[in-house]
Amino acid sequence: MLVLAVVFGILSGLLHIQFWLLEAVWWRQARVWKRFGVQSQDQADRLAFNMINQGYYNLFLGIGAVVGAILLAVDVPGRTTLLGYCCLFMAGAGLVLFVSRRSMARAALIQAVPPLITLFALIWI
């Protein structure tokens, strides 16, 4: 279960770092904002500040999960805390996305399932 937690912890972190790229770095590109259901460049421009903020939340969560998975792999005391918290946060945000906008169910699953797998693996370590 340790290997499963480390692998899915790193995957969860990398996915959230990718979300940061979409939301904070590449947001003003039409191919990106259309994935979020935004209808126009004007609307995307108005949302840009909020997306940058959200993107950085995802970046810091992603970094936390990757660092937590590495600490878990090298057997640091208290090793499950950082990874567990980051994955719980990610899974919770995926649940909120699913409940608040059912049309984003696929995105919610992508956001929530890897951290949930990590959490279940952490329980069995």
N, CA, C and O atoms as a GROMACS GRO file, in nm:
protein
  500
    1MET      N    1   0.080  -0.120   0.000
    1MET     CA    2   0.000   0.000   0.000
    1MET      C    3   0.086   0.127   0.000
    1MET      O    4   0.043   0.232  -0.048
    2LEU      N    5   0.206   0.116   0.054
    2LEU     CA    6   0.296   0.231   0.055
    2LEU      C    7   0.324   0.279  -0.087
    2LEU      O    8   0.319   0.398  -0.115
    3VAL      N    9   0.354   0.185  -0.176
    3VAL     CA   10   0.385   0.222  -0.315
    3VAL      C   11   0.263   0.286  -0.380
    3VAL      O   12   0.276   0.385  -0.452
    4LEU      N   13   0.146   0.231  -0.356
    4LEU     CA   14   0.022   0.286  -0.412
    4LEU      C   15   0.000   0.430  -0.363
    4LEU      O   16  -0.035   0.518  -0.442
    5ALA      N   17   0.021   0.453  -0.235
    5ALA     CA   18   0.004   0.588  -0.179
    5ALA      C   19   0.104   0.686  -0.239
    5ALA      O   20   0.069   0.799  -0.271
    6VAL      N   21   0.229   0.642  -0.253
    6VAL     CA   22   0.332   0.730  -0.310
    6VAL      C   23   0.301   0.762  -0.456
    6VAL      O   24   0.304   0.878  -0.496
    7VAL      N   25   0.270   0.660  -0.535
    7VAL     CA   26   0.243   0.680  -0.678
    7VAL      C   27   0.121   0.770  -0.699
    7VAL      O   28   0.127   0.866  -0.776
    8PHE      N   29   0.011   0.740  -0.630
    8PHE     CA   30  -0.109   0.821  -0.649
    8PHE      C   31  -0.098   0.957  -0.582
    8PHE      O   32  -0.163   1.052  -0.624
    9GLY      N   33  -0.016   0.968  -0.478
    9GLY     CA   34   0.010   1.098  -0.418
    9GLY      C   35   0.084   1.188  -0.516
    9GLY      O   36   0.051   1.306  -0.531
   10ILE      N   37   0.185   1.133  -0.581
   10ILE     CA   38   0.259   1.211  -0.681
   10ILE      C   39   0.170   1.244  -0.800
   10ILE      O   40   0.172   1.356  -0.850
   11LEU      N   41   0.090   1.147  -0.846
   11LEU     CA   42  -0.003   1.172  -0.957
   11LEU      C   43  -0.102   1.284  -0.920
   11LEU      O   44  -0.128   1.373  -1.001
   12SER      N   45  -0.155   1.279  -0.799
   12SER     CA   46  -0.248   1.384  -0.754
   12SER      C   47  -0.180   1.520  -0.756
   12SER      O   48  -0.238   1.618  -0.802
   13GLY      N   49  -0.058   1.525  -0.706
   13GLY     CA   50   0.016   1.650  -0.705
   13GLY      C   51   0.044   1.702  -0.845
   13GLY      O   52   0.026   1.821  -0.872
   14LEU      N   53   0.086   1.614  -0.934
   14LEU     CA   54   0.116   1.657  -1.071
   14LEU      C   55  -0.009   1.705  -1.144
   14LEU      O   56  -0.003   1.800  -1.222
   15LEU      N   57  -0.122   1.640  -1.119
   15LEU     CA   58  -0.248   1.686  -1.179
   15LEU      C   59  -0.281   1.827  -1.132
   15LEU      O   60  -0.325   1.910  -1.212
   16HIS      N   61  -0.262   1.855  -1.004
   16HIS     CA   62  -0.293   1.988  -0.954
   16HIS      C   63  -0.192   2.092  -1.002
   16HIS      O   64  -0.227   2.209  -1.015
   17ILE      N   65  -0.071   2.052  -1.027
   17ILE     CA   66   0.024   2.145  -1.088
   17ILE      C   67  -0.019   2.173  -1.232
   17ILE      O   68  -0.004   2.286  -1.280
   18GLN      N   69  -0.072   2.074  -1.301
   18GLN     CA   70  -0.127   2.097  -1.435
   18GLN      C   71  -0.247   2.191  -1.430
   18GLN      O   72  -0.263   2.276  -1.518
   19PHE      N   73  -0.332   2.177  -1.328
   19PHE     CA   74  -0.445   2.269  -1.314
   19PHE      C   75  -0.395   2.412  -1.296
   19PHE      O   76  -0.454   2.505  -1.350
   20TRP      N   77  -0.286   2.429  -1.222
   20TRP     CA   78  -0.226   2.562  -1.207
   20TRP      C   79  -0.187   2.618  -1.343
   20TRP      O   80  -0.214   2.734  -1.372
   21LEU      N   81  -0.125   2.535  -1.426
   21LEU     CA   82  -0.087   2.583  -1.560
   21LEU      C   83  -0.210   2.630  -1.637
   21LEU      O   84  -0.207   2.735  -1.700
   22LEU      N   85  -0.317   2.552  -1.632
   22LEU     CA   86  -0.439   2.588  -1.705
   22LEU      C   87  -0.501   2.717  -1.650
   22LEU      O   88  -0.542   2.804  -1.727
   23GLU      N   89  -0.507   2.728  -1.519
   23GLU     CA   90  -0.580   2.838  -1.457
   23GLU      C   91  -0.499   2.966  -1.443
   23GLU      O   92  -0.554   3.076  -1.450
   24ALA      N   93  -0.370   2.955  -1.424
   24ALA     CA   94  -0.290   3.074  -1.396
   24ALA      C   95  -0.196   3.113  -1.510
   24ALA      O   96  -0.170   3.232  -1.531
   25VAL      N   97  -0.146   3.016  -1.582
   25VAL     CA   98  -0.046   3.046  -1.684
   25VAL      C   99  -0.108   3.058  -1.823
   25VAL      O  100  -0.080   3.153  -1.896
   26TRP      N  101  -0.192   2.963  -1.860
   26TRP     CA  102  -0.248   2.958  -1.995
   26TRP      C  103  -0.392   3.004  -2.004
   26TRP      O  104  -0.455   2.988  -2.109
   27TRP      N  105  -0.447   3.061  -1.897
   27TRP     CA  106  -0.589   3.092  -1.888
   27TRP      C  107  -0.643   3.173  -2.006
   27TRP      O  108  -0.753   3.143  -2.053
   28ARG      N  109  -0.574   3.271  -2.055
   28ARG     CA  110  -0.628   3.361  -2.158
   28ARG      C  111  -0.632   3.300  -2.299
   28ARG      O  112  -0.675   3.365  -2.394
   29GLN      N  113  -0.587   3.178  -2.312
   29GLN     CA  114  -0.595   3.109  -2.442
   29GLN      C  115  -0.733   3.046  -2.457
   29GLN      O  116  -0.782   2.978  -2.366
   30ALA      N  117  -0.796   3.067  -2.571
   30ALA     CA  118  -0.933   3.019  -2.594
   30ALA      C  119  -0.945   2.869  -2.573
   30ALA      O  120  -1.045   2.823  -2.518
   31ARG      N  121  -0.846   2.793  -2.614
   31ARG     CA  122  -0.854   2.647  -2.598
   31ARG      C  123  -0.861   2.607  -2.451
   31ARG      O  124  -0.910   2.499  -2.418
   32VAL      N  125  -0.812   2.694  -2.362
   32VAL     CA  126  -0.813   2.665  -2.219
   32VAL      C  127  -0.946   2.708  -2.158
   32VAL      O  128  -1.015   2.627  -2.096
   33TRP      N  129  -0.983   2.837  -2.174
   33TRP     CA  130  -1.104   2.883  -2.106
   33TRP      C  131  -1.231   2.816  -2.158
   33TRP      O  132  -1.330   2.808  -2.085
   34LYS      N  133  -1.229   2.768  -2.280
   34LYS     CA  134  -1.346   2.694  -2.331
   34LYS      C  135  -1.366   2.563  -2.257
   34LYS      O  136  -1.479   2.516  -2.243
   35ARG      N  137  -1.258   2.502  -2.208
   35ARG     CA  138  -1.269   2.378  -2.129
   35ARG      C  139  -1.345   2.400  -2.000
   35ARG      O  140  -1.400   2.306  -1.943
   36PHE      N  141  -1.348   2.524  -1.953
   36PHE     CA  142  -1.416   2.558  -1.829
   36PHE      C  143  -1.558   2.611  -1.854
   36PHE      O  144  -1.625   2.655  -1.761
   37GLY      N  145  -1.602   2.606  -1.980
   37GLY     CA  146  -1.737   2.651  -2.013
   37GLY      C  147  -1.750   2.801  -2.032
   37GLY      O  148  -1.861   2.853  -2.038
   38VAL      N  149  -1.638   2.870  -2.042
   38VAL     CA  150  -1.641   3.015  -2.063
   38VAL      C  151  -1.673   3.040  -2.210
   38VAL      O  152  -1.622   2.971  -2.298
   39GLN      N  153  -1.759   3.140  -2.235
   39GLN     CA  154  -1.814   3.161  -2.368
   39GLN      C  155  -1.738   3.262  -2.455
   39GLN      O  156  -1.751   3.259  -2.577
   40SER      N  157  -1.660   3.350  -2.394
   40SER     CA  158  -1.595   3.454  -2.474
   40SER      C  159  -1.463   3.497  -2.411
   40SER      O  160  -1.438   3.472  -2.293
   41GLN      N  161  -1.380   3.562  -2.492
   41GLN     CA  162  -1.253   3.615  -2.441
   41GLN      C  163  -1.279   3.722  -2.336
   41GLN      O  164  -1.206   3.731  -2.237
   42ASP      N  165  -1.384   3.804  -2.358
   42ASP     CA  166  -1.418   3.907  -2.261
   42ASP      C  167  -1.452   3.845  -2.125
   42ASP      O  168  -1.407   3.894  -2.021
   43GLN      N  169  -1.531   3.740  -2.127
   43GLN     CA  170  -1.566   3.671  -2.003
   43GLN      C  171  -1.442   3.610  -1.938
   43GLN      O  172  -1.424   3.615  -1.816
   44ALA      N  173  -1.355   3.551  -2.021
   44ALA     CA  174  -1.231   3.493  -1.969
   44ALA      C  175  -1.143   3.600  -1.905
   44ALA      O  176  -1.083   3.578  -1.801
   45ASP      N  177  -1.137   3.716  -1.968
   45ASP     CA  178  -1.057   3.826  -1.913
   45ASP      C  179  -1.111   3.872  -1.778
   45ASP      O  180  -1.034   3.903  -1.688
   46ARG      N  181  -1.244   3.875  -1.764
   46ARG     CA  182  -1.306   3.915  -1.638
   46ARG      C  183  -1.281   3.812  -1.527
   46ARG      O  184  -1.275   3.847  -1.410
   47LEU      N  185  -1.267   3.686  -1.565
   47LEU     CA  186  -1.243   3.579  -1.468
   47LEU      C  187  -1.095   3.556  -1.437
   47LEU      O  188  -1.062   3.482  -1.345
   48ALA      N  189  -1.008   3.620  -1.512
   48ALA     CA  190  -0.864   3.592  -1.505
   48ALA      C  191  -0.809   3.605  -1.363
   48ALA      O  192  -0.732   3.519  -1.320
   49PHE      N  193  -0.845   3.710  -1.290
   49PHE     CA  194  -0.791   3.729  -1.156
   49PHE      C  195  -0.831   3.615  -1.064
   49PHE      O  196  -0.748   3.561  -0.991
   50ASN      N  197  -0.958   3.577  -1.069
   50ASN     CA  198  -1.006   3.466  -0.985
   50ASN      C  199  -0.938   3.335  -1.024
   50ASN      O  200  -0.906   3.254  -0.937
   51MET      N  201  -0.917   3.314  -1.152
   51MET     CA  202  -0.853   3.191  -1.197
   51MET      C  203  -0.707   3.184  -1.155
   51MET      O  204  -0.656   3.077  -1.121
   52ILE      N  205  -0.639   3.298  -1.157
   52ILE     CA  206  -0.500   3.300  -1.110
   52ILE      C  207  -0.495   3.260  -0.963
   52ILE      O  208  -0.411   3.179  -0.923
   53ASN      N  209  -0.584   3.315  -0.883
   53ASN     CA  210  -0.589   3.281  -0.740
   53ASN      C  211  -0.616   3.132  -0.722
   53ASN      O  212  -0.548   3.065  -0.644
   54GLN      N  213  -0.715   3.081  -0.793
   54GLN     CA  214  -0.748   2.938  -0.784
   54GLN      C  215  -0.631   2.853  -0.833
   54GLN      O  216  -0.601   2.749  -0.774
   55GLY      N  217  -0.566   2.898  -0.939
   55GLY     CA  218  -0.452   2.824  -0.993
   55GLY      C  219  -0.340   2.811  -0.891
   55GLY      O  220  -0.278   2.705  -0.880
   56TYR      N  221  -0.313   2.917  -0.817
   56TYR     CA  222  -0.206   2.910  -0.718
   56TYR      C  223  -0.244   2.822  -0.600
   56TYR      O  224  -0.157   2.757  -0.541
   57TYR      N  225  -0.372   2.818  -0.563
   57TYR     CA  226  -0.414   2.720  -0.463
   57TYR      C  227  -0.377   2.580  -0.511
   57TYR      O  228  -0.321   2.500  -0.436
   58ASN      N  229  -0.408   2.551  -0.638
   58ASN     CA  230  -0.378   2.420  -0.693
   58ASN      C  231  -0.229   2.392  -0.699
   58ASN      O  232  -0.186   2.280  -0.674
   59LEU      N  233  -0.150   2.493  -0.733
   59LEU     CA  234  -0.005   2.475  -0.736
   59LEU      C  235   0.047   2.437  -0.598
   59LEU      O  236   0.124   2.342  -0.585
   60PHE      N  237   0.007   2.511  -0.496
   60PHE     CA  238   0.058   2.484  -0.361
   60PHE      C  239   0.010   2.348  -0.309
   60PHE      O  240   0.084   2.278  -0.241
   61LEU      N  241  -0.114   2.311  -0.341
   61LEU     CA  242  -0.162   2.177  -0.304
   61LEU      C  243  -0.082   2.070  -0.376
   61LEU      O  244  -0.044   1.969  -0.317
   62GLY      N  245  -0.057   2.093  -0.505
   62GLY     CA  246   0.020   1.995  -0.583
   62GLY      C  247   0.160   1.977  -0.530
   62GLY      O  248   0.208   1.864  -0.518
   63ILE      N  249   0.226   2.087  -0.499
   63ILE     CA  250   0.360   2.078  -0.442
   63ILE      C  251   0.355   2.005  -0.308
   63ILE      O  252   0.440   1.921  -0.279
   64GLY      N  253   0.256   2.037  -0.226
   64GLY     CA  254   0.241   1.971  -0.097
   64GLY      C  255   0.223   1.821  -0.111
   64GLY      O  256   0.282   1.744  -0.035
   65ALA      N  257   0.143   1.779  -0.208
   65ALA     CA  258   0.120   1.635  -0.228
   65ALA      C  259   0.247   1.566  -0.277
   65ALA      O  260   0.280   1.457  -0.230
   66VAL      N  261   0.319   1.626  -0.369
   66VAL     CA  262   0.442   1.566  -0.419
   66VAL      C  263   0.546   1.556  -0.306
   66VAL      O  264   0.608   1.451  -0.288
   67VAL      N  265   0.563   1.664  -0.231
   67VAL     CA  266   0.658   1.661  -0.119
   67VAL      C  267   0.612   1.559  -0.015
   67VAL      O  268   0.694   1.484   0.038
   68GLY      N  269   0.482   1.556   0.014
   68GLY     CA  270   0.430   1.459   0.110
   68GLY      C  271   0.454   1.316   0.066
   68GLY      O  272   0.488   1.231   0.148
   69ALA      N  273   0.436   1.289  -0.064
   69ALA     CA  274   0.460   1.154  -0.116
   69ALA      C  275   0.608   1.117  -0.105
   69ALA      O  276   0.642   1.003  -0.073
   70ILE      N  277   0.696   1.212  -0.130
   70ILE     CA  278   0.840   1.186  -0.118
   70ILE      C  279   0.876   1.159   0.028
   70ILE      O  280   0.952   1.067   0.058
   71LEU      N  281   0.822   1.239   0.119
   71LEU     CA  282   0.847   1.216   0.262
   71LEU      C  283   0.795   1.081   0.306
   71LEU      O  284   0.857   1.014   0.389
   72LEU      N  285   0.682   1.040   0.252
   72LEU     CA  286   0.626   0.909   0.283
   72LEU      C  287   0.720   0.799   0.234
   72LEU      O  288   0.743   0.700   0.304
   73ALA      N  289   0.773   0.817   0.115
   73ALA     CA  290   0.861   0.716   0.056
   73ALA      C  291   0.991   0.699   0.133
   73ALA      O  292   1.046   0.589   0.139
   74VAL      N  293   1.041   0.807   0.193
   74VAL     CA  294   1.169   0.798   0.265
   74VAL      C  295   1.150   0.780   0.415
   74VAL      O  296   1.247   0.788   0.491
   75ASP      N  297   1.027   0.756   0.458
   75ASP     CA  298   0.996   0.718   0.596
   75ASP      C  299   1.031   0.826   0.698
   75ASP      O  300   1.096   0.798   0.799
   76VAL      N  301   0.987   0.949   0.671
   76VAL     CA  302   1.005   1.059   0.765
   76VAL      C  303   0.897   1.050   0.873
   76VAL      O  304   0.782   1.020   0.841
   77PRO      N  305   0.931   1.074   1.001
   77PRO     CA  306   0.828   1.070   1.106
   77PRO      C  307   0.713   1.166   1.075
   77PRO      O  308   0.736   1.277   1.025
   78GLY      N  309   0.592   1.124   1.105
   78GLY     CA  310   0.474   1.206   1.075
   78GLY      C  311   0.446   1.212   0.926
   78GLY      O  312   0.380   1.304   0.878
   79ARG      N  313   0.495   1.115   0.856
   79ARG     CA  314   0.500   1.116   0.710
   79ARG      C  315   0.366   1.120   0.640
   79ARG      O  316   0.360   1.163   0.524
   80THR      N  317   0.260   1.078   0.704
   80THR     CA  318   0.130   1.076   0.635
   80THR      C  319   0.054   1.208   0.644
   80THR      O  320  -0.042   1.229   0.570
   81THR      N  321   0.095   1.296   0.733
   81THR     CA  322   0.017   1.416   0.761
   81THR      C  323   0.005   1.509   0.640
   81THR      O  324  -0.106   1.544   0.601
   82LEU      N  325   0.116   1.548   0.580
   82LEU     CA  326   0.112   1.642   0.468
   82LEU      C  327   0.038   1.583   0.349
   82LEU      O  328  -0.051   1.647   0.293
   83LEU      N  329   0.074   1.462   0.312
   83LEU     CA  330   0.009   1.398   0.197
   83LEU      C  331  -0.140   1.377   0.225
   83LEU      O  332  -0.223   1.402   0.138
   84GLY      N  333  -0.172   1.331   0.344
   84GLY     CA  334  -0.312   1.309   0.379
   84GLY      C  335  -0.394   1.436   0.374
   84GLY      O  336  -0.504   1.436   0.319
   85TYR      N  337  -0.341   1.544   0.430
   85TYR     CA  338  -0.414   1.671   0.428
   85TYR      C  339  -0.434   1.720   0.286
   85TYR      O  340  -0.546   1.758   0.249
   86CYS      N  341  -0.329   1.721   0.206
   86CYS     CA  342  -0.341   1.770   0.068
   86CYS      C  343  -0.442   1.687  -0.011
   86CYS      O  344  -0.524   1.742  -0.085
   87CYS      N  345  -0.437   1.557   0.005
   87CYS     CA  346  -0.530   1.470  -0.069
   87CYS      C  347  -0.673   1.485  -0.019
   87CYS      O  348  -0.767   1.478  -0.098
   88LEU      N  349  -0.691   1.504   0.110
   88LEU     CA  350  -0.825   1.528   0.163
   88LEU      C  351  -0.881   1.659   0.107
   88LEU      O  352  -0.999   1.666   0.071
   89PHE      N  353  -0.799   1.761   0.101
   89PHE     CA  354  -0.837   1.891   0.045
   89PHE      C  355  -0.875   1.874  -0.103
   89PHE      O  356  -0.978   1.926  -0.146
   90MET      N  357  -0.793   1.804  -0.180
   90MET     CA  358  -0.819   1.783  -0.322
   90MET      C  359  -0.949   1.706  -0.346
   90MET      O  360  -1.031   1.744  -0.429
   91ALA      N  361  -0.966   1.598  -0.271
   91ALA     CA  362  -1.088   1.517  -0.287
   91ALA      C  363  -1.211   1.598  -0.248
   91ALA      O  364  -1.315   1.589  -0.314
   92GLY      N  365  -1.201   1.676  -0.142
   92GLY     CA  366  -1.313   1.761  -0.102
   92GLY      C  367  -1.348   1.864  -0.207
   92GLY      O  368  -1.466   1.888  -0.234
   93ALA      N  369  -1.247   1.924  -0.268
   93ALA     CA  370  -1.272   2.021  -0.374
   93ALA      C  371  -1.337   1.955  -0.495
   93ALA      O  372  -1.424   2.013  -0.560
   94GLY      N  373  -1.294   1.832  -0.527
   94GLY     CA  374  -1.358   1.757  -0.636
   94GLY      C  375  -1.504   1.729  -0.607
   94GLY      O  376  -1.588   1.737  -0.696
   95LEU      N  377  -1.535   1.696  -0.483
   95LEU     CA  378  -1.674   1.673  -0.442
   95LEU      C  379  -1.756   1.801  -0.456
   95LEU      O  380  -1.868   1.797  -0.506
   96VAL      N  381  -1.702   1.912  -0.413
   96VAL     CA  382  -1.771   2.040  -0.426
   96VAL      C  383  -1.796   2.072  -0.574
   96VAL      O  384  -1.905   2.117  -0.609
   97LEU      N  385  -1.698   2.048  -0.658
   97LEU     CA  386  -1.715   2.072  -0.802
   97LEU      C  387  -1.827   1.985  -0.857
   97LEU      O  388  -1.911   2.034  -0.932
   98PHE      N  389  -1.829   1.858  -0.820
   98PHE     CA  390  -1.932   1.767  -0.868
   98PHE      C  391  -2.072   1.810  -0.823
   98PHE      O  392  -2.165   1.812  -0.903
   99VAL      N  393  -2.085   1.845  -0.697
   99VAL     CA  394  -2.215   1.883  -0.642
   99VAL      C  395  -2.264   2.016  -0.699
   99VAL      O  396  -2.383   2.032  -0.725
  100SER      N  397  -2.173   2.109  -0.720
  100SER     CA  398  -2.213   2.242  -0.764
  100SER      C  399  -2.234   2.253  -0.915
  100SER      O  400  -2.308   2.340  -0.960
  101ARG      N  401  -2.171   2.167  -0.993
  101ARG     CA  402  -2.189   2.174  -1.138
  101ARG      C  403  -2.175   2.034  -1.197
  101ARG      O  404  -2.065   1.989  -1.228
  102ARG      N  405  -2.286   1.968  -1.211
  102ARG     CA  406  -2.286   1.829  -1.259
  102ARG      C  407  -2.228   1.815  -1.399
  102ARG      O  408  -2.177   1.708  -1.434
  103SER      N  409  -2.233   1.920  -1.479
  103SER     CA  410  -2.175   1.913  -1.614
  103SER      C  411  -2.023   1.899  -1.608
  103SER      O  412  -1.960   1.865  -1.709
  104MET      N  413  -1.964   1.924  -1.493
  104MET     CA  414  -1.819   1.911  -1.475
  104MET      C  415  -1.784   1.780  -1.404
  104MET      O  416  -1.678   1.770  -1.342
  105ALA      N  417  -1.871   1.680  -1.414
  105ALA     CA  418  -1.850   1.553  -1.344
  105ALA      C  419  -1.718   1.487  -1.382
  105ALA      O  420  -1.647   1.435  -1.296
  106ARG      N  421  -1.684   1.489  -1.510
  106ARG     CA  422  -1.558   1.428  -1.554
  106ARG      C  423  -1.438   1.497  -1.488
  106ARG      O  424  -1.348   1.431  -1.437
  107ALA      N  425  -1.439   1.630  -1.489
  107ALA     CA  426  -1.331   1.706  -1.425
  107ALA      C  427  -1.326   1.679  -1.275
  107ALA      O  428  -1.218   1.668  -1.217
  108ALA      N  429  -1.443   1.668  -1.213
  108ALA     CA  430  -1.448   1.640  -1.070
  108ALA      C  431  -1.388   1.503  -1.038
  108ALA      O  432  -1.316   1.488  -0.939
  109LEU      N  433  -1.416   1.405  -1.122
  109LEU     CA  434  -1.358   1.272  -1.102
  109LEU      C  435  -1.206   1.274  -1.120
  109LEU      O  436  -1.133   1.212  -1.042
  110ILE      N  437  -1.160   1.344  -1.221
  110ILE     CA  438  -1.015   1.356  -1.244
  110ILE      C  439  -0.949   1.422  -1.123
  110ILE      O  440  -0.839   1.383  -1.083
  111GLN      N  441  -1.017   1.521  -1.065
  111GLN     CA  442  -0.962   1.592  -0.950
  111GLN      C  443  -0.967   1.508  -0.824
  111GLN      O  444  -0.874   1.515  -0.742
  112ALA      N  445  -1.072   1.430  -0.805
  112ALA     CA  446  -1.095   1.365  -0.676
  112ALA      C  447  -1.047   1.220  -0.666
  112ALA      O  448  -1.006   1.178  -0.558
  113VAL      N  449  -1.051   1.143  -0.774
  113VAL     CA  450  -1.023   1.000  -0.762
  113VAL      C  451  -0.877   0.969  -0.724
  113VAL      O  452  -0.856   0.891  -0.632
  114PRO      N  453  -0.776   1.027  -0.790
  114PRO     CA  454  -0.638   0.995  -0.747
  114PRO      C  455  -0.611   1.026  -0.599
  114PRO      O  456  -0.549   0.945  -0.531
  115PRO      N  457  -0.655   1.143  -0.547
  115PRO     CA  458  -0.632   1.165  -0.404
  115PRO      C  459  -0.712   1.070  -0.315
  115PRO      O  460  -0.666   1.034  -0.206
  116LEU      N  461  -0.831   1.029  -0.359
  116LEU     CA  462  -0.907   0.932  -0.281
  116LEU      C  463  -0.835   0.798  -0.275
  116LEU      O  464  -0.831   0.734  -0.170
  117ILE      N  465  -0.778   0.755  -0.386
  117ILE     CA  466  -0.700   0.631  -0.387
  117ILE      C  467  -0.582   0.644  -0.290
  117ILE      O  468  -0.551   0.552  -0.215
  118THR      N  469  -0.516   0.761  -0.294
  118THR     CA  470  -0.405   0.785  -0.202
  118THR      C  471  -0.451   0.775  -0.057
  118THR      O  472  -0.386   0.711   0.025
  119LEU      N  473  -0.564   0.838  -0.025
  119LEU     CA  474  -0.616   0.835   0.113
  119LEU      C  475  -0.648   0.693   0.158
  119LEU      O  476  -0.615   0.654   0.270
  120PHE      N  477  -0.713   0.615   0.071
  120PHE     CA  478  -0.742   0.478   0.108
  120PHE      C  479  -0.614   0.397   0.129
  120PHE      O  480  -0.608   0.314   0.220
  121ALA      N  481  -0.512   0.420   0.046
  121ALA     CA  482  -0.384   0.352   0.064
  121ALA      C  483  -0.318   0.393   0.196
  121ALA      O  484  -0.259   0.310   0.264
  122LEU      N  485  -0.329   0.522   0.231
  122LEU     CA  486  -0.270   0.570   0.356
  122LEU      C  487  -0.334   0.503   0.478
  122LEU      O  488  -0.267   0.479   0.578
  123ILE      N  489  -0.462   0.475   0.469
  123ILE     CA  490  -0.532   0.410   0.580
  123ILE      C  491  -0.472   0.273   0.609
  123ILE      O  492  -0.468   0.230   0.724
  124TRP      N  493  -0.426   0.205   0.506
  124TRP     CA  494  -0.378   0.067   0.520
  124TRP      C  495  -0.228   0.056   0.542
  124TRP      O  496  -0.174  -0.054   0.548
  125ILE      N  497  -0.160   0.170   0.555
  125ILE     CA  498  -0.016   0.165   0.580
  125ILE      C  499   0.008   0.138   0.728
  125ILE      O  500   0.123   0.130   0.772
   0.00000   0.00000   0.00000
